[in-house]
Amino acid sequence: MKVLVTGASGFLGGHLVDRCLAEGHHVRALVRGNSDLTRLRTLEGVELVHGALEDADSLRRAVAGVDVVHHSAARVVDFGTRAQFWQANVAGTEQLLRAARRAGAHRFVFVSSPSALMPVKDGDRFDIDESIPYPDRFLNLYSETKAAAERRVLAADGPDFTTVALRPRGIWGPRDHSGFLPRLVGAMRAGRLPDLAAGKRVEVSLCHCDNAVTACLRAAAAPAERVGGKAYFIADRERTDLWAFLARLAGLFGALPPTRPLPPLVRDVLAGAVDRLWTLPPLRARLAPPLSRYTVALLTRSTTYDTSAAARDFGYTADTDQESGLRQLTAWVESAGGAEAFVRAVR
């Protein structure tokens, strides 16, 4: 098939490109002018289309003759204005949907996020399935706009244009320079990550990049009547003790694990104060906050996901287990020049 991948110069998108090529598909990548294309240009069989989600002409070129769209591009940073998030995550997705449908694409796979289902106030929840509703209020603009984009993707499903949304949790693995793991490793190496859970055991689902890619490709090939207009949680098979996992990463990459507990009351007051301060335009538009209620929620709420619907409807399996994934990650970090390479983009 002819496949379009957005976000192809990034972490998950790059792995999607690799797997599509390995399975014999012709791959087209929509790339911005300021993207690092060094690796993509070395891959035989990848057609580059320069443009952006807000550029209608480039979208028409990108989707021409395409069978499947894998839309993984998004604004995932933890700062920015409402307009920036809405343009990147909602308006851009709407424009790509329209262009793909008009061009005759038959499948649109949207990489969403469980953050689209994260309420402002919540406790620990285990084995969440797809029956959970969208919240009335969201923790941040990323969560809000991913939910809005996901709703539009699912609503666009039709007889000749099948749409499906996947919600991988905490994607990790090799070639990630700016995701949640390198950020946390960088913070531990700099001694800037306190024990936000204050000794509480926090169990979470994570998703290795190989497993996320497997889900994308299987959802793209599944019968339309099974997956059309549906969203699915995607995760590794393991339930991970998050802070023990971070301590293990600290040992692997030359950092000290967090040992300074931050009392929950102090933590929550600080996070709320920072969130209020970051409503100021000069801060919100340019700088990542040192702490936020969203970050606290991710690192202190136990949240695991049931992936049985994905297994039932399109044969999803988490083929890469956590131990294999850690070996891959360690090998890549070593080949890339050590732990500094892992965290270079998040200093």
N, C-alpha and C positions, 0 to 999 in steps of 0.2 A: 504494500500500500504506500501511498504518498502521505507523509505525516508532517504536520507542522508542530514545532515545539516552541513555546514562548518561555522566556527565562533560561534559554539554552546556554548562556554564558555563566550561569550561576550554578549552585550546588546540585539541587535535585534535577534541574533541567539538563545539566551536563550528563548526569547518569542516565536520564531518559534518552538522550541522544545516543549514548553508547549502546544501550540495549536495543533500541530500534534498529540501529545499524547492524548489530549482531543478528537480529532476526530477519534481516534482508529487506527492510523497508527503505524507501527513499526518504531522506530527512531534509526538511527545510527548517531553518531557524530564523525567527524574527529577532533582530539584535539592534540595540541602540548604537549610535555613533561613538559613545564614550565607553562601550563595553570592552572588556579585555577579551579579544578574539584569538589570542595566541594559540590556545589549545584547539579551538574549533577549526582553525585553519589547517591544522595538521591532520584532520580526519577526512579520509576519502569518502565521498558520497554525501557530504553535507553541503547544502545550498544555503547561502546566507542572503537574507533580505534585510536591508537596513531600513529601520523605521521605528515606529512606536505605536502603542495602543491608542494614542490620541490622534494619530496621523491616518486618516481614512484611506488615502492613496496607498500608503505602504501596507495597510491591512488587505486591500484588494489584491495587491501583488502577492502577499504572503499566503493567502488562502486559495489562490487560483489553482484549480485542479487537485486540491487536497481532499483526501478521504477522511482523515482523522485529525482533530486538533487536540493537543495536550497543552492545556493552559496552566502553566506553573508560575508565571511571572506575577509578582505582587509587591506592594510596599509592606515590608515586614519589620521595619525599624520601629523603635518605641518612641519616636518623636515625629512631629509634623503637624500641619494644620489640617482641619477638617477638609478643606478643599483639596489638599494634596492627597489625602487618603481616599477621598471619594473619587477623584479623577483616576488614580492608579488602580484601585481595587473594584470600583463599581462601574463608573462610566466606561473605563477601558474594557472591562469584561463585556458590558452591553454592546459596545461597538464591535468587538471581536465576534460575539455571538451573531450579530446581524450579518457581518461580512461572511462568516463561515456558512451560514444558512443560505445566503444568496448565491454563494459560489458552488453550492451543491455538496458540501461536506455532509457525511452521514452520521458522524459521531463526534461529540464534544465532551472531553474529559477534563473536568475542572478540579484542580488541587485546592481544596478548601482547608479547613482547620477545625479541630474541636473547640478552639477559642471562640468560634461563632456560637457556641452553646454555653459559654461560661457566664453565669450570672454574677452580679456584683457581690452578693452575700451568699455563701454556700459552705457546707461542711464537706467531710470526706464522702466520696461516692465510688462504689466499686461496680465493675462490670456494667457500665452504662451502655444501653443500646439505642437504636435509632428512634425509639419512641419519645425520647426526651425532647421537649419543645424549645424553641428559641426563647431566650429570656426577654423580659420587658425592658430591662436596662442592662447596659454593657459596661465592662470594666474599662475599656479604652476604645479609641477610634479604630484600631486594627480589628478588634473583635466585632465591632459594629459593622464595619464595611465588608468584612469577610462574610458575615451573615447576610447582608444585603445582596452581595454578589452571588452567593450560593442560591438564595431564593430566586434570583433572576435566571440563573442557569437552569434550575429545575423547572421553572415555569415555561422555559423555552422548548421543552421536550415536545416532540410531535411525531407524526407517522413517518416522515422521511428525514427527521433530524433528531437523533437520540442524544440526550444529554444526561450526564451522570456526574455526581460530585463525590470526591473522596476526602476523608478527614484524617490524614496521618498525624499522629501525635508525637511531637518532639523528634523530628527527623535528625538523624545523626549518621556519621560515617566519614570515610576518607574524602578529601578534597573540599571540606567545609572550612572556610576561613572566618565566617562571620555569624554562624548560627549560635544556638544557645550553648552548645558544649564548648566551643572555643572561647566564648565570652566568659563562661564560668571558670574554665581553666585559666584564662588570662587574669581574672579577678583573684583566683587562688594564688597564682604565681606572684601577684603584686601584693598579696596579703590584704585584699580589700573585700573578701567575702566572709561575713560573720555567719554563724549558724542561725539562720533565720527561723528554722524550725524549733530552736531551743531544745534540742534533744528528742523531739517527737519523731517517731518513725513515719515517714512519708512514702507511700507506695504509689507508683505511677506506671502507666504504659508509655513506652517509647517506641520509635519506629525507625529501624535501620533503613538507609537510603535504598538498598537493594530490595527490601520488602515493599517500600513505597512504589518503586518502579514496577515491580511485579504486579501490584494492584492496578496501576495505570494501564499496563498493557493487557491484562486480563479483562478489565472493565471495557477497554476499547474493542475487544473481540467478542464479548458476551452477547447473547441474543437480546435484541432491543426490548422484547416484551418482559425480560427479566430485570433489566437495570434502568430502563428509561424513566427519567424524572425522579430518580432516587438518590439518596446520599448514604454513604457508608463510612463507618469508623474503620481505620486501618492501624494496626499496631503489631509490635513484636509479640512473640508467644509468652515472653516472661513478664511477670509482675516484678518491677524493679524497686528495691529500697533505694530511693533517690540519693539520700545523703551518704549512704555507704558506697554507692556507685561513684559519687563525686570524690570521696576519699580515695577510692581506687584509682581514679583518673589522676588525682594529685600525685600519687605515688609513681604512676607511669610517666608523668610529664614534668617531674622535677618541681612540684609545688607542695606546700603544706596544706593539709585538709583543714577546713574551717573548724575552729575549736572555741571561738568566742561566742557564746550564746547571746542573742539579742532578745530580751524579754518581749513576749508577744504584745503587751500593751504599748511599750516603747516603739516597737517595730511598726505597729499599725498607726500610731499617732504620726510617726515620721513619714510613713508612706502617704498618708492622707495629706499631710502638710506639703510634701513634694508635689503631689498631684495638683493641689490648688495653686502652688507657685508656678507650675508648668502650664497653667492656663494663660500666662503672660505671653503674648505673641513672640517677643524676641527669644525667649527660651524654647517655647513649643516648636518653633519653626526650624531651629538649628542644632539643638543640643539634646543628647540622650539624658534622661533623668538618672540620678544615682540610685534611686529606689522608686518603686511605684506599687500601687495596690495590685496591679496585674502581675508584676514580678513576684510579689509576696504570695499571691494565690498560686502561681505555678510551682513555687518551691515549698509551699507549706500545706497544700491540700492534697490528700490522697485521692487520685482520680485514675481509674482504670477503665478500659473499654472492651466491650464484647464484639468480636469480629465475626461472629457466626453468620450474620446476614451476608457479608462479603464472601465467606466460604460457600454458602448455599447458592448465591445468585451468580457468582462468576469464578468460583473455584480458588478464591484467595487462600494462600498458605504463606506463613512466615518462614520461608526456607532458610534465611540467614539467622542463626541464633546469636545471642548476645556474645558468647565467647568467641565465635568466629568473627563477628563484627569488630570486637576489640582487637583481635589479631590483625585484621585488615587496617584498622585505624592506626595501630602502633606502627605497622610496616610503612604506611604512607607517611606518617609523621617523620619517621627515621629517614625515608628516602627524600623527603622534602627539606631536610636540613635540621631536623630536631623540633623541639617544642616551640621555639620562636616562630617557626613557619606556621604552626597551628594557630597561633594567637596574633599574628602580625597585623591583621586587619582590625583588631578590636582593642588596641592599646589606647 
